[in-house]
Amino acid sequence: MRLLLDTHAILWFFAGHARLSDRGRDLIDNQEHQKLISVASV
């Protein structure tokens, strides 16, 4: 699965923030999924 991550999702994931759902965290953490990040987020 491909995941297009927005700025909030990226920041919340790396900060361990509670605003990112458990499902969202699991999807991002899954090594089988391809993660895409917009150039605007960088």
DRENPADO-221630 format. One record per atom (N, C-alpha, C): atom name; x, y, z. Coordinates in Angstrom, 1 decimal, decimal comma, padded with zeros to 4 digits. Layout:
% residues N
SITE  atom    east   north      up
SITE    CA       X       Y       Z
...
END
This chain:
% residues 42
SITE  atom    east   north      up
SITE     N   000,8  -001,2   000,0
SITE    CA   000,0   000,0   000,0
SITE     C   000,9   001,2   000,0
SITE     N   000,5   002,3  -000,7
SITE    CA   001,2   003,5  -000,7
SITE     C   000,5   004,5   000,2
SITE     N   001,2   005,2   001,0
SITE    CA   000,7   006,2   002,0
SITE     C   001,3   007,5   001,7
SITE     N   000,4   008,5   001,4
SITE    CA   000,8   009,9   001,2
SITE     C   000,7   010,6   002,6
SITE     N   001,8   010,9   003,2
SITE    CA   001,7   011,5   004,5
SITE     C   001,8   013,0   004,5
SITE     N   000,9   013,7   005,2
SITE    CA   000,9   015,1   005,3
SITE     C   001,9   015,5   006,4
SITE     N   002,1   016,8   006,6
SITE    CA   003,1   017,3   007,5
SITE     C   002,7   016,9   008,9
SITE     N   001,4   017,0   009,3
SITE    CA   001,0   016,7   010,7
SITE     C   001,3   015,2   011,0
SITE     N   000,9   014,3   010,0
SITE    CA   001,1   012,9   010,3
SITE     C   002,6   012,6   010,5
SITE     N   003,4   013,2   009,7
SITE    CA   004,9   012,9   009,9
SITE     C   005,4   013,4   011,2
SITE     N   005,0   014,6   011,6
SITE    CA   005,5   015,2   012,9
SITE     C   004,9   014,4   014,0
SITE     N   003,6   014,1   014,0
SITE    CA   003,0   013,3   015,1
SITE     C   003,6   011,9   015,2
SITE     N   003,9   011,3   014,1
SITE    CA   004,5   010,0   014,1
SITE     C   005,8   010,0   014,8
SITE     N   006,7   010,9   014,4
SITE    CA   008,1   010,9   015,0
SITE     C   008,1   011,4   016,4
SITE     N   007,1   012,3   016,8
SITE    CA   007,0   012,8   018,1
SITE     C   006,3   011,9   019,1
SITE     N   005,6   010,8   018,5
SITE    CA   004,9   009,9   019,3
SITE     C   003,6   010,6   019,9
SITE     N   003,1   011,5   019,2
SITE    CA   002,0   012,3   019,6
SITE     C   000,7   011,5   019,6
SITE     N  -000,2   011,7   020,6
SITE    CA  -001,4   011,0   020,8
SITE     C  -002,5   011,4   019,7
SITE     N  -002,3   012,5   019,0
SITE    CA  -003,3   012,9   018,0
SITE     C  -003,2   012,0   016,8
SITE     N  -002,2   011,2   016,6
SITE    CA  -002,1   010,2   015,5
SITE     C  -002,8   008,9   016,0
SITE     N  -003,8   008,5   015,3
SITE    CA  -004,5   007,3   015,8
SITE     C  -003,6   006,0   015,8
SITE     N  -004,0   005,0   016,5
SITE    CA  -003,2   003,8   016,6
SITE     C  -003,2   003,2   015,2
SITE     N  -004,3   003,2   014,4
SITE    CA  -004,3   002,7   013,1
SITE     C  -003,3   003,4   012,2
SITE     N  -003,3   004,7   012,3
SITE    CA  -002,4   005,5   011,5
SITE     C  -000,9   005,2   011,8
SITE     N  -000,7   005,1   013,1
SITE    CA   000,7   004,7   013,5
SITE     C   001,1   003,3   013,0
SITE     N   000,2   002,4   013,1
SITE    CA   000,5   001,0   012,6
SITE     C   000,7   001,0   011,1
SITE     N  -000,1   001,8   010,3
SITE    CA   000,1   001,8   008,9
SITE     C   001,5   002,5   008,5
SITE     N   001,8   003,5   009,2
SITE    CA   003,1   004,2   008,9
SITE     C   004,3   003,3   009,3
SITE     N   004,1   002,6   010,4
SITE    CA   005,2   001,8   011,0
SITE     C   005,4   000,5   010,2
SITE     N   004,4   000,1   009,4
SITE    CA   004,5  -001,2   008,6
SITE     C   005,5  -001,0   007,5
SITE     N   006,6  -001,9   007,5
SITE    CA   007,6  -001,8   006,6
SITE     C   007,2  -002,2   005,2
SITE     N   006,1  -002,9   005,0
SITE    CA   005,6  -003,3   003,7
SITE     C   005,0  -002,2   002,9
SITE     N   004,6  -001,1   003,6
SITE    CA   003,9   000,0   003,0
SITE     C   005,0   001,1   002,5
SITE     N   004,7   001,6   001,3
SITE    CA   005,5   002,6   000,7
SITE     C   005,0   004,0   001,3
SITE     N   005,9   004,8   001,9
SITE    CA   005,6   006,1   002,4
SITE     C   006,0   007,2   001,4
SITE     N   005,1   008,1   001,1
SITE    CA   005,4   009,2   000,2
SITE     C   005,2   010,5   001,0
SITE     N   006,1   011,4   000,8
SITE    CA   006,0   012,7   001,5
SITE     C   006,1   013,8   000,5
SITE     N   005,2   014,7   000,6
SITE    CA   005,2   015,9  -000,3
SITE     C   006,4   016,7  -000,1
SITE     N   006,9   017,3  -001,2
SITE    CA   008,0   018,2  -001,2
SITE     C   007,7   019,4  -000,3
SITE     N   006,4   019,8  -000,3
SITE    CA   006,0   020,9   000,6
SITE     C   006,2   020,6   002,0
SITE     N   006,2   019,4   002,4
SITE    CA   006,4   019,0   003,9
SITE     C   007,8   019,1   004,3
SITE     N   008,7   018,9   003,3
SITE    CA   010,1   018,9   003,6
SITE     C   010,6   020,4   003,7
END
